[in-house]
Amino acid sequence: MENFNNIIERAGKRKGNEALVLSYVGKPLTRDAIAQLGDDRFLAEFSKKVFQSGFVWRVVENKWPNFERLFFNFDIEKILMMPTELLEKKATDPSIIRNGKKVQSIYENALMIHDVQLAKKTTFSQFIADWPIEDRVGLWSYLKKHGCRLGGNTGPYALRALGVDTFLLTQDVEGYFRANKLIDGGATSKRSLQQIQYAFNVWQQQTGFSFQALSQILAMSVGDNRIGAAE
């Protein structure tokens, strides 16, 4: 497996220099900061990414204040207290994107968060903060299994938006793993995800970088990424 120093060097050559590459890298929140987030913010971001999936992100962003208003700022208890008839009525409100199945996911994911609160006797945000850093794919799997419409890249993108340290399986990242024969078959198969997690764990040990930084640098080292590239 390639040493990550080589990947940083390659990204630097493509983008101008290594310092420029590092300047493009985002910084995740600390575990303590994640634990301080309100559980309503997790539900809000899960919901936003569900609606953005397969849709124009800008349109969802523009309408998001209406979602916040219509769904009680994603207060978990208020969402779960809604009768089915009210949820169905909200799904037809013209101020939001009218998609009954995606609106239903708001309720289902509120239920997932509530179940964690009861089972773990803690906040959902603390539950996420406590998840082992070396098992990001396990967290993805949990969201896919227990949540609604959080499989694929939806759950990971929501975590990244919330500041949770995670790598992403973007087209460039997946392309790197395939080109270097580190995975075969489906990128989201259990075997492939374990291999990808292993690689990121090794790279983190080599560099001390966050998974977010590793993922972004890896993407800048391959593919058609043009951020910062000289004309």
N, C-alpha and C positions, 0 to 999 in steps of 0.2 A: 504494500500500500504506500502511496506517495507521501513523503514527508510534507507537512503543511507549509514549511518554509519555502519549498519549491512553488507551492500554489500562490503564496503571497508574492513571491518574486515575479511569477508569470502575470499576476493581476497588475502588479506595478508597471510592467513593461507595456501592458495593453492600455492602461489608463494614464500613464505619464510617469508616476513614481509611487513608491509604497506609501509615502506620507499622504498623498492624495487619496489613495485607496482607503486608508484608515479614516480619512475625514468624512467619507461617505457612509461609514458604518454607524448604525443606530445603537443605542445603549438600552438594554432592558432594565426594568425596575429590580430593586433588591427584593429578596424574599419577604423582608419585613414590610416593604412598601406594598407588595402584592397582598399581603395579609390584611392590610389596612383598607383595601378597596371594599366598597359596599357590594353585597351580593347582587343588588339591583344592577350594578354596572356590568357584571358578568352576564346577566340575562339580557341586558340591552345590547351588548356587543355580540353575543351569540345570535340574537334576533337580527341585528343589522347584517351580519355576515350571511345568514340564511337568506335574507331578502336580496342581498347583493349577488348571491350565487346565480349565475346565468342571466344576470340583468345588468343594466348600466349603473355602475357604482355611483356616479355623480347624481343621478336621479334619486336614488335611495338617500344619499347624503342630504340633498335639498329638502326632502320630505321628512327627514328624521325628527325634527322638532314636533311634527304632528303625531308621529308614533309615540314619542315621549308623553305628549299630552293625553293621547287617547288611551294609553296603557298605564296610566298612573305612575309615570316615571319608572316603570318596570318594578314597582314594589311587589315582592314575591307573594306576600299574603293577600294583597288586593287582587292580584292576577288569579290566584287559586280560588278566591271566593266568587269569581264571576260565574254565573250560570251559563250553560251552553248557549242559550238564546242570545245573551248579551255578547258573547264571544263571536257568534255568527253575525250579529248586527254590526259589530265593529269591523268585521272582515269586509263589509260592503261600503264602508265609509270612503267617500271619494277623496278625502284629504290624504289618504295613505295609498300604498300600492295594494290593490284588492286581489288577494290571493288566499283563498280559504285554508289551503293546506299549510301555507307558510305561517298564517296567523295562528293556526292550531299549534304550530311548533313553539310559539311563545308560551302557551299554557304547559305543554309537555316539558319544556326545558325549565320552566319555573318549578314543576313537580320534581324534576331531577335534583335541582338545587335544594329544594325543601327536604327531599329524602336524605341527602347528605347531611343537612343540618341536624336532622333527627338521629340518624344512625351514628354520626361521628361526634355529636354533641359539640359542634363548633360551627364556625361560618364556612360557607363554601370557599370564600377567598383564602381562608387558612388551610383548608383541605388542598387547594391548588398549590399554595405556597409550600406545603409540606411534602408534596409529591417528589420522589427522588429525582434529582436533576439528571442522573444518568439513564433515566427511563422515560424520555419524552414520548416515545412511541407508545408506551404503556398508557400515558395520559391521553394521547390521541384515541387509543382504543377504548378507553373508558368513556370518553365523550361520545364516541360513535355508538357504543353499545347501550349506554344508559340515557343518552340525550336523543334529540329528534333532529334529523337532517344535519348532523354535525360530523358526518363522515367525510372522506376525501380531504380536501384542503380547507374546508369550511371551519372546522374546529381549530386546526393549527393557526389559520389566519386570524381568527378571533383572539386566540391566546397572544399572538404577536401584537395585535392592536392594543391589547390590555396591558402590555409591558411584560408579559411572562416570557422568560428566556426559552426560545425554541428555534430550531432550524425549520426551514420550509422546503417542501419538495416542489420547487419551481421547475419549469421546463429546463433551465440551465443546470440546476443541481441534479435533477434526474439524469440529464444527458451526460453529465460527468461520470456518474456511477456506472452508466451503461457503457460508455466509451472505454472506461478503464476496467470493464468486466468485473466490477465489484458486485453487481446484481445481474440476474437474468429473470425473465418472466415479468410478472406484474410488479410495479414499484411498491404497491401497497400490500403485497402478500406478506404474511408473517415472516417468512424467511428473509425477504428483501429488507423489510423494516428493521429486523434485527441486525442485518449486516450494515445498514446505513447508520443505525444507532451506534454500533461498535466503532465505525470509522470516526464519527463525530466525537465519541468519547476519547479515542486515541488522540485526535487532533487537539481536543481541549487540554489533555494532559501535556501535550507537546508545547502548547502556546500560552495556556492560561486565558485564552479568549472565551467570550460567551458563545453559546451556540448561535445566537443571532449574528454575531460578528463572523464566525466561521462560515455560516451559510451565505452571508452577503459577499464575503471575499471570494468564496468558491464560485459563486455566480459571476462575479466580475472577472474571473480568470478564464472563463470559457464562453462559448455561445456567441450570440449576437448583441450582447450587452454593450451599449455605447456610452454609458455614463462616464463623463470626463475624458472620453477618447479624443485625441487630436484629429482635426480634419485633414 
